[in-house]
């Protein structure tokens, strides 16, 4: 099982889509409402898709349920992190730490084949992603401690749900049925918590953003659907690490649309990420 070029390119496309929907979370709407809107949009798309894909195998449902819980934690932690720091800080911390943890878990428990070059590439890529965060909030070197804590909690949930979904998709008999079932169920806990915390009146501002919210949902669903498929044909850790190149796309979006500055540190981090990708492909 290797990360073949077509799979590699597909995951890079997923990374670009992932950065796109994360940017939508940071634009004009409360981050928690935006996350809820995107999650519900994914669910609305995935539910009818189940009629086409069919249901996953019985043994996959425990992984679907566990992943639903972990995704809920991911949404909550990421929304709280975005309240406290720039996208260009939070996003790299969350996404940079995740592949390192995922690789450690994968090597210890899943035993997907990975060479020393693969592992070195993941480490280099993770370092490059983490380095992007060293801009700091409002000119400081590092973001606030609270923002870092929420970003690291986000990284842990990313690592856990990635491992869970990789195992679950392999057990499901079809990555498409697993993905459709996951997205169909994933939306409702987030919606329930949002209504509980904010009530109907608090949710109403999201109605003005239905179009960008649905667009974010389409991007989110497509991005992770590709990743779920990729983890059934390639090592989970390599897919997870390649997906984190989304931070390069995220940085570009942040500079162009969110007017966040480019720094020499980010240029260096981009080189480290590209070097990590080369090692993962050739290692």
N, C-alpha and C positions, 0 to 999 in steps of 0.2 A: 504494500500500500504506500504510494508516493503522492506528492503534490504535483500532479501533472500540469503542463502549461495551460490547457483549457480550463481546468479547475482553478488554477492560480489567477487567471484573468477574470474569471467569473467572480471570485472573491474580491478582487480589486474593484470591480464594478459595484459589488455590494457595499464596499467600504465608502465609495463616493455617495451612494444612496443614504447610507447611515449618517454620514456627516451632514447631508442635506436636511434630514428630518430633525437632527439635533439643533441645527441653526434655527429652524422654525420655532422650537421651544423657547428660544431666547428673544423672539421678536414680538414686542407689544403686548403680549398676553401673559398673565400670571403663569409661571412655569408649571405649577401643579395642574392648573386647568388645561394647559397646553398638552401636558403628558396624558391627561385623561382623555382629551379629545382625540389624540392620535391613537391611543390604545383602543378606544371605542370604534374608531374608523377601521382599524385592523380587524376587529371582531365582526363588523358588519360585512366586510369583504370576505372574510374567511368562512363565515357560517354557510353561505350558499355554495362555497367551494367544496365543502364536505360532501355535497351531493355528487360531485364529480370524482373526488379522490377516494371516497369511502372512508370508513373508520379504520384507525390503526388496530393492530393486533391487541388482544387482551392484555398481554404482558407489558405493553407500552403505556397503559393508562396511569400506572403509578408514577412513571417518569413525567407524563403530561401534568399530573396534579402537583408534583413537587416543583416542576419548572414554573407553573402558574404562581405558586407562592413566592419563589425566588424572583420572578419578574416583577411581582408587586413590590418587593423590597427594592429592587433596582429602580423602578419608577419613582418611588418615594424618596430614596436617598439622592438620586440625581436631581430631582426637582428642588430639594432643599439645598443642595450644593450650588445650583444655578442661582438661587436667591442671594448667595453670599459672595460670589466671585464671578469674574468674566468667564465666558465660554472657553476662551483660549487658555485659561488656567485649569478649570475643573475638568474639561474634556481630556486633556493629556494625562492628568494624574489618574483618573478613573480608567482610561483605556491603556495607559502604559504599564500599570501594575498588573492588570488583568492577565495578559499573556504569560507573564512570569509565573504567576500562581497556577494558571491553567497547565502550563508545561510541567511544573513540579508534580501536580496531582496526576497528570496523564502518565508521566514516567513511573510514578509510584504504584498506580492502581490499574491503569488501562493497558499499559505495555504496548502502545502503538510503536511501530519501528521508527526510530529517530537516530540519525548519526550525530557525531560530535559537532560537525559543521552545522547541522540543523539547530541543535541546542544553542550553539554560539550565536547563530543568526537571530534566534528568538531573543536572547539576552541583549544583543546589540540593538535590535529594533525596540525592545522595551525601554532601554536606556534613552534612545533617541526620542521616543514619545514622551517620557517623563521630563526630559530636558526642556521641552517646549513650554512647560508650565512655569519656568523661571522668569516670568515677566512681573508677576505680582499684581495685586489689586491696587489701583490708583497710584502706580509708580513704585510700590514696594517690591522687594526682591521676590518674596514668596506670598501666596495668598493667605487669608486668615486661617488660624488654626481650625476653627469650626468648619470652614469650607473644605480644608484638607481632610478632616475626619470623615465628612460626608462623601467626599470623592473616593477615599479609600474603602469605605463601606460599599460604595457603588462598585468598585473594582472587585471586591470579594464576591458580591452577588453575580457579577458578570462571569467570573471564573466558575462559580458553582453551577449557574444555569447553563453555561456552555458545555461543561462536562455532562450534566444531566441530559441535555438535549442531544448531544452526540451519541450517548448510550441509548437513549430512548428512540431516536430515529433509526438506529441500527436494529433495534428490537421490534420496530413497528411493522416491518415488512415493506414499508414504503415511506420515504422521507416526505412525500407530498401529503399523505394522510396524516402523518404526525404533525407537520407544520400547520395544516388546516385545523386540526383539533386543538392544538396549542393556542393559536391566535383566536379561535372561536370562543374559548373559555377564558382567555387571558384578560379580556376587556371588562368583565363584569365585577370582579373584586375592586378594581380601580374605580369604576363608576360608583359602586356602592360607598366606598370610603369618601369619595369626593362629595357625594350628596350628603353623607353623614356630617362631614366637616363644614361644608359651606351652605347646604340647603339649596333649594331651587333658585332662590334669589342670587346666591353667590355663584351659581353655575351659569346664570343667564349671560354674562359677558362673553362666554365661549361661543354663543350663537352667532356673534358677529364674525367669527373666524372659521366658519364651517368649511369654506373652500380651502384655505391653507391647511386647516386641520386634516381634512380628507386627503389632501396632497401629501402631507406628512405621513399619514397612515399608509398610503400606497407605497411610499418610499421605505418606511419602516418594515412593512410586511415583505416587500420584494427583497430587501437587503438580508433580512434574517432567514427568509425562505431559502435563498441561495446558500447561505452558510449552513443551514441544516442539511441540505442535500450534499454539500461539499464534505461535511463530516462523515458521511456514509461511504465516501470513496477515497478519502485522504486522512492522514493522521489529524486527530482533533486539535492538538496543540499547534500544528503548523497552520491549519485553517484559522484558528483563533488569532494567532499572531499576525497573519496576513491581513485579516480583517481590520487590525488596529492601524493600518496605514490610513484609515479614515481620518486620522488626526491631521494628515497633510492636507486632505480636502477640507477638513474643518478649519484649519488655519487659513486657508485661502478664502473660504467663505467669511470668516471672521474679519479678515483684512478688507475685503471688497465691500461687503454689505454691512458689517457691524462696526467698521472703521476702527478696528483694533490694530495697533502698530506692529510692523515687522521689526524684529531685532536680530543681531548677529547670532545670538544663541539659537534662535529658531532655524537659521540657515545651517548651523552645525548639526542640529538635531535631525534635519532633513537628510543630511549626508549619512548620519548613523542609521537612520531608518532604511535608506536605500541600500547601504552596506549589509544590513541585516537581511533584507530581502534577497540579495545576491547570495549570501551564505545559505539561506534556507533553500533556495532553488538549486544551488550547485553542491551543497554539502551532502 
